[in-house]
Amino acid sequence: MKIGAALAHLALLAGAMVMIFPFYWMIVTSLKPLSEAVQAPPTLIPHRWMFANYAEAWRSVPFARYFANTVFISAVVTAGVILTSALAAHAFSRMEFRGKNAVFAGMLATMMIPFEVILIPDFVLIKNLGWYNTYQAMILPWAANVFSIFLLRQFFMTIPVELYEAAILDGCSSWIYLWKVAMPISTPALVTIGIFSFLGSWNSLLWPLIVTSEQKMRPIQVGLAYFQTDQGTYYNLLMAGATLTILPIVILFLFAQRHFVESIARTGLKG
């Protein structure tokens, strides 16, 4: 048993090293001069530590504006996803109406449609609505998410139906039950879909690149593309910018990981 446990821990350690190495390489590259960042063979430890790369990356593009745009867009999208997912998940888990299962199956089927298929129709719609170069173009198309509805519905299904029936008998409406009973119980699931939504919006590149043309409207991921120029890519500054970009997400996950694991365990999505 001890040998087996040791082998298991070694395998887990090896897997952890494989997962951590890209982050290590990103940070190390961000602290190198450009000449060392592109040299071959590469160096695992910088010969000269360039902490000034972070200040230069911040000054090279309007990072403060990009960060403000990204935080605002991600926060509003996350709030929209939580709201729409809660309403839809409650309807599919506790309310009865004709065609409920067919509608739910149809919604799940949309998850199989690649984003590239609907990219042009969505852009044409945004253009016709006059939303080009606006925040609503980057927010409203993502304010509802089928996977979040599915995940929250699965969580709502784990709440005993007797609790819902008792609330209705006590005079609660479905609306009051949802916000006063189901939502407080479902904190782990809400945190999970919040993380997924925030992360997806934070990392969005293609859609904001298409529906915006002004720097003042663009988020952080589009800003990172400015380090790739016709003269070449400034890998050290790009990695410095990427490190600054990923840091808030890492901190968010570290604070919310307990709720994340609990939600996955309770919704029946364990591996």
SULKA-V907806 format. One line per field, one symbol per residue. ss: DSSP state (H for helix, E for strand, L for the rest). phi: phi as a letter, one per 20 degrees, with the letter a starting at -180 (. if undefined). psi: psi as a letter, one per 20 degrees, with the letter a starting at -180 (. if undefined). A space follows every 10 residues. Layout:
ss->???
phi->???
psi->???
//
This chain:
ss->LHHHHHHHHH HHHHHHHHHH HHHHHHHHHH LLLHHHHLLL LLLLLLLLLL LHHHHHHHHH LLHHHHHHHH HHHHHHHHHH HHHHHHHHHH HHHHLLLLLH HHHHHHHHHH HHLLHHHHHH HHHHHHHHLL LLLLHHHHHH HHLLLHHHHH HHHHHHHLLL HHHHHHHHHL LLLHHHHHHH HHHHHLHHHH HHHHHHHHHH HHLLLHHHHH HLLLHHHLLH HHHHHHHEEL LEELHHHHHH HHHHHHHHHH HHHHHHHHHH HHHHHHLLLL L
phi->.fffffffff ffffffffff ggffffffff ddfgfffdfc ffdfcffced ffgfffffef cffgffffff ffffffffff ffffffffff ffecedbfmg ffffffffff feeffffdff gffffffffm dfmcfffedf fdfcbfffff fffgfffefg ffffffffff ofefffgfee dffffeggff fffffgffff ffefcffffe eccdgfdeef ffffffeddf epdeffffff fffffegfff fffffdffff fffffeemdf f
psi->gggghggghg ghggghghhh ghhghggghi jqqhhhhjqp qrphpphppm iihghghhhh rmhggggggg gggggggggg ggghgggghg gihhqpqpjg hggghhghhi iioqhhhjgg ggggggghik jpkrhhhigh ijiqpghhgg ghghghhipp hhhghhgghj jprhgggghh fgghhkgggh gghggggggg hhjpggghhh jqiphiiqah hhhhiiiorh iapnhghghg hhghhighgg gghhhjhghg ghghhijkjq .
//
